[in-house]
């Protein structure tokens, strides 16, 4: 089975003060050790950004979000889904004028 990991479990796993920290550590350990039905984990670049940013905001500690980001990016059991934003670029490129922060941009 596959499992998409959202921000909450990453935050709880990495922040010892989080109410769900113990549960998150146990869950990730069970997945790592093959003790669950989940074999492949997925997350996205948006979740990575949100988790690292939220970790920095909550802990006011630079080292924790760096460690969290490194842990996510170096995981061998986690597949990072990335948004190429191709559809956004195509939409933007096909439009001659855009409004950005209430300013008109001429292309």
N, C-alpha and C positions, 0 to 999 in steps of 0.2 A: 504494500500500500504506500501511497504518497501522502505527504503532509506539508501544507504550506504554513510556514512560521511567520506570524505577524510580529509586531513590535513588542507587545507585552511579554511574551516568554523570554525574549532576548534581554529585555530590561531586568526582569525578575532574576534571570540566571546570573546576571553580572553585578547586580546591586544587592549586597548582603542585607541592607536595611529594608528591602522590598518584602511585603507580607507574603508573597508567593515564592520567595527565594528558594527555600528548601524543596518545595514541590517542583520548581523548574529545574533545579540541579538534578533531582532524582529522575525526572522525566527525560532530560537530555542524556543522562548516564544510561538509562534503560535503552534508549534509542541507539546510542553508541555501541552498547554491548549486545545488541540484537535481541533484546528481551521484549520487544513489542512487534506488532505487525508492520510498523513503519520502517522502511528500509531506506527510502530516499526522501530527503528533506528539501524543500524549496523555499526561497524567499525572493525578494526583488530589490533592485537598487533603491527604490523608493523606501522600502522598509529599512534598509541599511542606513539611509540618510536620516529617517525619522528616529530610529533607535539611537544612533550616535548623538544626534542633536538633543533628544530628550534626556539621554544619560548626562550630557554636559549641563543641561539646564537644572536637572534635579540634584545632581551631586556637587556642582560647582567645582569639579575636579577635572583637570585636563587629562590626566593619565587614564582614568576609567573609560571614557569614550574612545580613546585611542586603542586601549586594550580590547574593547568590545568590537570595534571595527576590524582590528587585526584578527580577532578570533573568528568573526563571521567570514571575512575574506579568505582566510587560510584553511577553513574547514574542508575536509575531504568528503564529508557526507552531505554537504549542503550545495545545492545547485542554485546559482544566482541568476534569476530571470532579469534581463535588462530591457529597458524600453529604449528603442532606438530613436524614438520620436520622429520617425520618417513621415508619418501622416501629418504631424504638426508642421514639419518643414515644407512638405508639399503644399499644404494649405497656405502657409505664409508666402511661399514663392509664387503661387498662382494669384496672388492679390497684389495689385499695384500700390495701394495705399493702406496703411494700418494706423490704428490709434493705439498708442502705448502710454499708459499712465496719463491719459487725457491730453496727450500731445500727438499731433499728426506727424507720421513719418513718411517721407517721400522715398520711394525705392527707385 
